[in-house]
Amino acid sequence: MKTQKVALSSVAKIIMGTSPKGDTYNNTGNGLPLINGPTEFGDDHPDCTLFTTKSSKECNAGDLIFCVRGSTTGRMNWADKKYSLGRGVCSIRGNTQADTIYIRYCIEQSLNKLLQFASGATFPNLTKDTIVSFKIPYPNDRERIVDIVQKYDTLANTNRRRIQLLEEAARLLFREWFVYFRFPLRRSLSRAWSRGSGQAGHEKACPVESINSTGVKMVDGVPEGWEKGPIKKYYDTTSGGTPSREHPEYYQGDINWVKTQELDEKYIFDTEERVTQEAISKSSAKIFPANTLLVSIYGNANIGRTGILAKPAASNQACVAFFPKKPYFHFIYLQQYLQMIRDYLVGMSQGAAQTNISQDTLRKVDILMPDELFMNKFLKIAEPMYEQIKNLQYQNQKLAQARDLLLPRLMSGAIEV
């Protein structure tokens, strides 16, 4: 039986945010945490640093927080407590918590359709009238639908937490070894050190320029055998290209085409757009192999962000691809290094309306390069972490595909529950 559609306002309470006066703001925790937009959004719940002592509109714990202004219109978060709502967001509250979750599913399924009603070409805005009148399917078995679909979400969320833990472990390992120089010593150095007094500066036992607090032999401020040099000394680079938009058929192929907003520090399996082989051959675009590291050099929010190709793909000219000149100049090491210095890269950017750095500028950035022995020791630990991250991302992709196929059929009544 076909499911009836109802206006959102008839099944949910919608509260449009209103920004409090600026003189009520503080970052000392006085009053309610303030959400002005997705800048305060976390993975699931907001993470606010700004508070207001005179809130105008609030949401309750369990409400859906929905971004209604700017380029991030449509992004959502869950309220885990009461928040003050600024003008960039609204809250949506169903009759029950299951109804609120169901409404989120409906919005996710129809988000592109909803955004078509947004006003403003560059920075879309959704008005209250548009949101409250938006129609969603509303079957009687909503609670059962939520129960089924949440099983997919629960498994995906578990995978995301595992990914976060693996990313943090890789980041900590990198910093311990390549920032603080706390790592297992070579056997020869360890033996020489053990013959000494165990104190830095025992030069007869271990004749070196200096030894740091962890017993690492240092030469010119870096461990012996390591060096500092520009990225171009260790990696070849090239940028992508954009096939002509005058040929829509170019964008009806099966080759992934990566844009800067798709660089999220993780593996890239599928992209929003795909291009044909003809599009590649008739433009400056190139196909890069799997495990290519891409780095964004354009965009206020994207500059310095990285992504790793899970399978061959092309990219636009705002992405720079890196290819190691020696096998042990590995993409894992470079990605970790670039993540660490991202603020520095952003600081090098130029341009008032659109920040950017040139490929040549990026190639000249100095990095620390360990010797082959230590790099291989690092990769022996880090590569399995990255492989797990890749596998978990792939699982989540398949879960999302299965969920997105099932959900509209449940909502429409095509599959009875």
LONU-260935 format. One record per residue (C-alpha): residue number from 1; x, y negated, z. Coordinates in steps of 0.1 Angstrom, whole numbers, plus 5000, padded with zeros to 4 digits. Example, Ala and Ser with C-alpha at 12.3 -4.5 7.8 and 13.67 -1.06 7.14 Angstrom:
2
1,5123,5045,5078
2,5137,5011,5071
//
This chain:
417
1,5000,5000,5000
2,5013,4966,4991
3,5024,4944,5020
4,5008,4910,5024
5,5030,4879,5024
6,5026,4851,5050
7,5040,4817,5056
8,5069,4817,5080
9,5052,4792,5103
10,5023,4815,5108
11,5045,4842,5125
12,5073,4823,5140
13,5081,4791,5160
14,5105,4769,5141
15,5124,4742,5159
16,5143,4717,5137
17,5174,4703,5153
18,5179,4666,5162
19,5214,4654,5171
20,5216,4637,5205
21,5232,4603,5208
22,5270,4603,5206
23,5275,4588,5240
24,5260,4619,5256
25,5287,4642,5241
26,5315,4657,5262
27,5339,4686,5260
28,5340,4693,5297
29,5310,4716,5298
30,5286,4691,5312
31,5250,4697,5300
32,5240,4721,5271
33,5264,4734,5245
34,5257,4716,5212
35,5254,4732,5178
36,5256,4708,5149
37,5263,4734,5122
38,5282,4766,5114
39,5315,4751,5126
40,5302,4763,5160
41,5292,4797,5146
42,5310,4829,5157
43,5308,4864,5143
44,5275,4869,5161
45,5270,4841,5186
46,5280,4804,5187
47,5312,4793,5203
48,5308,4757,5212
49,5333,4732,5225
50,5310,4702,5224
51,5283,4696,5250
52,5255,4670,5255
53,5239,4657,5287
54,5207,4646,5269
55,5195,4673,5245
56,5166,4665,5221
57,5158,4700,5208
58,5168,4734,5222
59,5167,4771,5213
60,5163,4800,5237
61,5184,4832,5240
62,5174,4856,5213
63,5165,4829,5188
64,5178,4830,5152
65,5199,4799,5145
66,5198,4789,5108
67,5220,4763,5091
68,5198,4739,5070
69,5224,4713,5057
70,5255,4712,5036
71,5274,4738,5016
72,5269,4764,5043
73,5231,4762,5042
74,5217,4797,5050
75,5244,4809,5074
76,5229,4824,5106
77,5239,4832,5142
78,5221,4847,5172
79,5216,4825,5203
80,5229,4844,5234
81,5217,4815,5257
82,5200,4781,5255
83,5217,4757,5231
84,5211,4721,5220
85,5203,4720,5183
86,5219,4693,5162
87,5204,4681,5129
88,5224,4707,5109
89,5205,4737,5122
90,5171,4750,5132
91,5160,4779,5154
92,5135,4806,5144
93,5116,4826,5171
94,5092,4855,5163
95,5064,4867,5186
96,5088,4894,5198
97,5125,4900,5196
98,5119,4927,5170
99,5099,4902,5150
100,5128,4877,5151
101,5152,4904,5139
102,5128,4914,5112
103,5125,4877,5101
104,5162,4875,5097
105,5161,4906,5075
106,5135,4889,5053
107,5156,4857,5051
108,5187,4876,5042
109,5168,4894,5014
110,5153,4862,5000
111,5181,4837,5008
112,5189,4828,4972
113,5152,4822,4965
114,5149,4800,4996
115,5180,4780,4986
116,5165,4772,4952
117,5141,4749,4971
118,5169,4730,4988
119,5173,4693,4978
120,5207,4678,4970
121,5230,4691,4942
122,5264,4689,4960
123,5252,4694,4996
124,5219,4712,4997
125,5194,4705,5025
126,5164,4725,5035
127,5135,4705,5049
128,5111,4717,5076
129,5082,4718,5051
130,5102,4741,5029
131,5111,4765,5057
132,5077,4767,5074
133,5059,4773,5041
134,5084,4800,5029
135,5065,4833,5025
136,5078,4866,5037
137,5064,4902,5036
138,5048,4910,5070
139,5038,4947,5074
140,5023,4962,5105
141,5052,4986,5110
142,5079,4958,5115
143,5092,4973,5147
144,5098,5007,5131
145,5116,4990,5101
146,5139,4971,5125
147,5146,5003,5144
148,5157,5021,5112
149,5178,4992,5097
150,5195,4984,5130
151,5212,5018,5130
152,5231,5006,5099
153,5239,4973,5115
154,5251,4989,5147
155,5275,5011,5129
156,5287,4982,5108
157,5292,4960,5139
158,5312,4988,5155
159,5334,4990,5124
160,5339,4952,5125
161,5350,4953,5161
162,5375,4980,5152
163,5388,4959,5124
164,5392,4929,5147
165,5412,4950,5172
166,5434,4964,5144
167,5440,4928,5130
168,5449,4916,5165
169,5473,4945,5170
170,5490,4938,5137
171,5492,4901,5145
172,5507,4908,5180
173,5532,4932,5166
174,5543,4907,5140
175,5548,4879,5165
176,5567,4902,5190
177,5591,4913,5163
178,5595,4883,5140
179,5587,4853,5162
180,5600,4863,5197
181,5625,4889,5184
182,5614,4915,5208
183,5618,4948,5190
184,5638,4981,5192
185,5675,4974,5186
186,5696,4993,5161
187,5714,5023,5177
188,5748,5008,5171
189,5738,4975,5188
190,5721,4994,5216
191,5752,5015,5223
192,5775,4985,5222
193,5751,4966,5245
194,5750,4996,5270
195,5788,4996,5272
196,5787,4960,5284
197,5776,4945,5317
198,5740,4942,5305
199,5742,4904,5305
200,5742,4881,5276
201,5777,4868,5268
202,5797,4899,5276
203,5818,4894,5245
204,5844,4921,5249
205,5817,4948,5248
206,5796,4931,5221
207,5815,4903,5202
208,5787,4882,5188
209,5779,4846,5184
210,5750,4849,5209
211,5726,4874,5224
212,5691,4863,5233
213,5672,4873,5264
214,5661,4906,5249
215,5696,4917,5239
216,5692,4908,5202
217,5724,4898,5184
218,5718,4863,5169
219,5737,4846,5141
220,5728,4810,5132
221,5695,4813,5152
222,5683,4845,5135
223,5690,4882,5142
224,5721,4895,5125
225,5715,4906,5089
226,5683,4885,5085
227,5681,4853,5065
228,5659,4823,5058
229,5651,4812,5023
230,5623,4799,5000
231,5594,4823,4992
232,5605,4823,4955
233,5638,4841,4966
234,5618,4871,4977
235,5585,4870,4957
236,5575,4862,4921
237,5543,4842,4919
238,5517,4834,4893
239,5482,4818,4893
240,5450,4829,4878
241,5427,4813,4853
242,5390,4806,4846
243,5374,4820,4814
244,5353,4795,4795
245,5319,4789,4810
246,5307,4781,4775
247,5306,4819,4769
248,5281,4834,4795
249,5289,4868,4780
250,5324,4866,4795
251,5308,4869,4829
252,5290,4901,4822
253,5319,4925,4825
254,5332,4949,4851
255,5365,4933,4861
256,5364,4916,4895
257,5371,4879,4893
258,5381,4864,4927
259,5374,4828,4938
260,5390,4811,4968
261,5359,4813,4990
262,5362,4851,4987
263,5396,4851,5004
264,5389,4861,5040
265,5422,4875,5052
266,5410,4910,5044
267,5407,4934,5015
268,5386,4924,4985
269,5365,4953,4970
270,5339,4935,4950
271,5333,4899,4939
272,5303,4877,4932
273,5313,4874,4895
274,5328,4899,4871
275,5344,4892,4837
276,5351,4911,4805
277,5384,4922,4790
278,5377,4897,4762
279,5374,4869,4788
280,5408,4878,4802
281,5425,4879,4768
282,5410,4846,4757
283,5420,4826,4788
284,5449,4821,4812
285,5434,4847,4835
286,5454,4879,4843
287,5445,4912,4858
288,5465,4918,4890
289,5470,4953,4904
290,5456,4967,4937
291,5475,4955,4968
292,5483,4921,4953
293,5483,4894,4979
294,5463,4863,4968
295,5467,4829,4985
296,5444,4798,4981
297,5461,4765,4972
298,5429,4745,4967
299,5400,4734,4989
300,5395,4717,5022
301,5383,4748,5039
302,5402,4774,5020
303,5437,4762,5015
304,5462,4788,5028
305,5436,4816,5032
306,5447,4850,5020
307,5431,4881,5006
308,5444,4915,4994
309,5430,4932,4963
310,5416,4966,4971
311,5415,4973,4933
312,5427,4955,4902
313,5411,4921,4897
314,5416,4887,4881
315,5413,4854,4899
316,5408,4817,4892
317,5437,4792,4891
318,5432,4781,4927
319,5446,4815,4938
320,5483,4824,4937
321,5494,4860,4934
322,5526,4873,4950
323,5548,4901,4937
324,5577,4914,4958
325,5611,4914,4941
326,5622,4943,4963
327,5599,4971,4976
328,5605,4962,5012
329,5595,4925,5007
330,5560,4938,5015
331,5527,4920,5011
332,5518,4928,5047
333,5548,4909,5061
334,5541,4879,5038
335,5504,4878,5047
336,5512,4878,5084
337,5538,4851,5079
338,5514,4829,5059
339,5486,4833,5084
340,5510,4822,5111
341,5520,4790,5092
342,5486,4781,5077
343,5483,4749,5097
344,5517,4739,5082
345,5504,4746,5047
346,5473,4726,5052
347,5495,4697,5065
348,5515,4698,5032
349,5483,4694,5011
350,5476,4663,4991
351,5445,4647,4976
352,5417,4627,4992
353,5386,4644,4980
354,5401,4679,4975
355,5431,4691,4995
356,5456,4711,4975
357,5492,4722,4972
358,5509,4732,4941
359,5522,4767,4933
360,5557,4752,4931
361,5554,4737,4965
362,5543,4770,4980
363,5572,4788,4963
364,5596,4764,4981
365,5583,4771,5016
366,5610,4787,5037
367,5603,4820,5054
368,5624,4843,5076
369,5632,4876,5059
370,5643,4905,5081
371,5667,4931,5067
372,5654,4963,5052
373,5659,4984,5083
374,5637,4963,5105
375,5611,4957,5078
376,5607,4994,5072
377,5603,4999,5110
378,5576,4973,5110
379,5558,4987,5080
380,5558,5022,5095
381,5536,5009,5122
382,5517,4982,5103
383,5508,5001,5072
384,5485,5026,5089
385,5468,4997,5106
386,5461,4981,5073
387,5449,5014,5058
388,5424,5018,5087
389,5412,4983,5081
390,5407,4990,5044
391,5388,5022,5051
392,5365,5005,5077
393,5358,4977,5053
394,5349,5002,5026
395,5326,5020,5050
396,5309,4987,5058
397,5305,4980,5021
398,5287,5013,5015
399,5266,5008,5046
400,5256,4973,5034
401,5247,4987,4999
402,5226,5015,5014
403,5209,4991,5038
404,5201,4965,5011
405,5186,4992,4989
406,5164,5006,5017
407,5153,4973,5034
408,5131,4958,5005
409,5114,4992,5000
410,5105,4994,5036
411,5092,4958,5037
412,5071,4963,5005
413,5056,4995,5017
414,5072,5015,4989
415,5086,5038,5016
416,5063,5045,5045
417,5077,5047,5080
//
